[in-house]
């Protein structure tokens, strides 16, 4: 379960930002995870709930996890398509000359503090 490692890294970054900015507490955190990022949202949330109890600034932090759709681009027919439905092969022209545009990222999108 690599979600715990990712959560611990995110919490470390947020705690550092909170310390540097002398905030009282982090109240909310919005994360973006791509649907093909290999992050399992429910496991991520469970790990976050466990880990936040061991922090200085985030013990009461609410997590908003936004799953970003995986979209690929076909270099041959110049079209976008939903990656999770068609994978590497373009549904329009059947080419495999494609690449992922979005859907594999893991981003801290927003931090709300007091």
C-alpha positions in Angstrom: 0.0 0.0 0.0 2.0 3.0 -1.3 -0.9 5.4 -0.4 0.5 5.7 3.1 3.9 6.8 1.8 2.2 9.4 -0.5 0.1 10.7 2.4 3.1 11.0 4.7 4.9 13.0 2.0 1.9 15.3 1.5 1.5 15.8 5.2 5.2 16.6 5.6 4.9 19.2 2.8 1.8 20.8 4.3 3.2 20.8 7.8 6.3 22.5 6.6 4.2 25.2 4.8 2.1 25.7 8.0 5.2 26.1 10.1 6.9 28.5 7.7 3.7 30.6 7.6 3.1 30.5 11.3 -0.5 29.3 11.0 -2.5 28.0 13.9 -4.0 25.0 12.1 -4.7 23.5 8.6 -8.5 23.1 8.4 -8.9 21.7 4.9 -6.8 20.2 2.2 -7.8 19.6 -1.4 -5.9 17.0 -3.3 -6.1 16.1 -7.0 -5.3 12.5 -8.0 -5.5 11.2 -11.5 -7.7 8.1 -12.1 -4.6 6.3 -13.5 -2.2 7.6 -10.9 -2.2 4.2 -9.1 -3.7 5.9 -6.0 -6.8 4.1 -4.6 -9.0 7.0 -3.3 -10.5 5.1 -0.4 -7.1 3.8 0.8 -5.7 7.3 0.5 -8.5 8.7 2.6 -8.1 6.0 5.3 -4.3 6.6 5.4 -4.9 10.4 5.7 -7.3 9.9 8.6 -4.8 7.8 10.4 -1.8 10.0 9.7 -3.4 13.4 10.4 -3.8 12.4 14.1 0.0 12.4 14.4 0.5 16.0 13.2 1.0 19.4 14.8 -1.2 21.4 12.5 -3.6 19.0 10.7 -5.3 17.0 13.4 -8.8 18.4 12.5 -8.0 18.8 8.8 -10.8 17.7 6.3 -9.6 16.1 3.1 -11.3 16.8 -0.2 -10.0 14.3 -2.8 -10.8 15.2 -6.4 -10.3 12.4 -9.0 -9.1 13.7 -12.3 -10.3 11.9 -15.5 -7.6 10.2 -17.5 -7.5 11.7 -21.0 -5.1 10.6 -23.8 -4.2 12.3 -27.1 -3.7 10.7 -30.5 -0.8 12.1 -32.5 -2.2 10.6 -35.7 -5.8 11.8 -35.8 -5.3 14.7 -33.3 -8.1 13.7 -31.0 -8.6 13.3 -27.3 -10.2 10.2 -25.7 -10.9 8.7 -22.3 -7.9 6.6 -21.4 -9.6 4.3 -19.0 -12.1 3.1 -21.6 -9.6 2.7 -24.5 -6.1 2.5 -23.0 -3.3 3.0 -25.4 -5.3 2.5 -28.6 -7.1 5.5 -30.1 -10.9 4.7 -30.5 -11.1 7.0 -33.5 -8.3 5.7 -35.8 -7.0 2.6 -33.9 -3.5 4.1 -33.7 -1.2 3.5 -30.7 0.7 6.7 -31.4 -0.9 8.2 -28.3 0.1 9.7 -25.0 -1.5 10.6 -21.7 -2.5 14.3 -21.3 -4.0 14.1 -17.8 -4.9 11.5 -15.2 -1.7 10.4 -13.6 -1.0 13.4 -11.4 -1.0 13.7 -7.6 -1.3 17.4 -6.7 -1.9 19.5 -3.6 -4.5 21.8 -5.0 -5.6 24.0 -2.0 -4.8 24.4 1.7 -7.1 26.3 4.0 -5.6 27.5 7.3 -6.5 29.6 10.3 
